[in-house]
Amino acid sequence: MDLETKIALIKEFAEEIVTEKELRELLETNTHPVAYDGFEPSGIAPIHFGLLRATNLKTMLKIGVRFKLYLADYFAFINNKVGGDLENIKTVGKYFIEVWKACGIDTNKVEIIWASEIMDGIDYWDKVLRIARELTLSRTRRAVTIMGRSAGEKLSMAQLLYPSMQVADIFHMNVDICQLGMDQRRANMLARDVAEKLGWKKPIAIHHHILLGLQGPQKRATKEGTIIASKMSKSQPKTCIYMHDDFETIKKKIDGAYCPPKQEIYNPLLEYCKYLIFREKKEMTIERPQKYGGNITFGSYEELREAYIKGQLHPQDLKNAVAIQLNELIAPCREYFEKNKVAKELYEKVKSFVITR
């Protein structure tokens, strides 16, 4: 695969590349660079985990990237996820692996790493301390947004270590590319700054879009604050679509979703069309009664978007179609968990856990 094709495939999902020049140089000189994405095992998998990130991963594998999937169990422990019960957190991590398999990820082609495995050694903690020495307390507090917290929240000392630990992961795993969501941008920028100061390899950051929750925008003082507050969260069932939801559940949630007419910005339903449906399908059909114009098929997101913002497509018709399309995309995961005994048992265990923010 030639360089321009690789760059084009990455740009299909990348909202930001820091920097494209460095990425080009890397891909020109390294046929199989190493990338990673990290996950706190913290609850039932939502569609941004099972659909969006799985599709991104498949793209990276397609262009020859060696990928590391990082299960951040101790980070979830620090962040008091799943009640801060480390054994339950590890169970969620095992469940996450089954979700990846259900979404078509060949786990033999990726390296799955647990935080608890790489933290067992002086080399890791040496990196954490060297990184922490380069960071001020104020910058560390600003970076806690990477774990879904705000700088003004009451934080434990362990949580203040979180940013330095996440940066240490990047260097300890010797990755070339950090391929995470825009909500993790601060950690990746810290890593790039620290790399210059300590003379370490500077990672390239490829940030993907953060899907909105069904509730729509939750305004905050900054754009970043609005993005983080508005994102789909597995801890908010009414505003989140999970990889196990049946059609009736999906339809009910989407019927109540924020979907202002003629508006694209902060419209979660259009986002799901752009970042999920049209990445998997070449066209999307909207079924409508004949008196409202009859069925209409769009061959691209741009066509759908234009019709919607011109008022040629009613929000309820869009909702009906998105519910049908998402149900089709999620169905293979549901079926996998119904047929696979190990996966089903893990899912049942995770459902029984108390999910904490």
Number of C-alpha atoms within 10 A of each C-alpha: 9 9 12 11 11 17 16 11 15 18 15 13 19 20 14 16 18 18 12 15 10 15 18 15 11 16 19 11 9 13 13 15 16 18 26 25 17 20 18 22 27 32 26 23 23 20 24 26 19 22 25 21 22 19 21 20 20 15 17 19 17 13 20 16 22 20 23 20 18 20 26 23 26 22 26 25 23 18 23 18 24 22 17 18 13 18 12 22 28 22 18 27 24 18 25 25 17 22 26 19 17 22 23 15 18 11 13 7 11 16 13 14 16 18 20 13 12 14 16 10 9 9 11 17 17 12 18 22 14 14 22 20 12 14 15 9 12 9 13 21 19 15 24 23 20 20 19 14 19 17 14 9 9 9 14 10 9 11 21 17 18 23 29 25 22 23 23 25 23 22 19 16 16 15 20 23 24 25 25 23 21 21 20 23 23 19 26 27 18 20 28 19 17 22 17 11 11 12 8 14 16 21 24 24 29 25 21 25 20 20 23 25 28 26 22 21 19 15 14 13 7 9 10 15 15 14 21 26 20 23 23 24 24 23 17 14 15 17 22 24 26 20 25 23 20 14 17 11 16 19 20 12 20 25 17 14 19 19 23 16 16 18 15 16 11 20 21 25 25 23 20 20 23 17 21 21 22 17 19 13 13 11 14 19 16 19 17 18 9 8 6 12 11 10 12 12 12 16 13 16 20 11 11 23 21 14 15 19 15 11 13 15 21 17 20 15 15 22 22 16 20 23 20 16 21 22 21 13 19 22 17 16 22 19 12 17 20 15 10 12 11 13 21 17 14 18 24 12 14 22 13 8 17 14 18 14 17
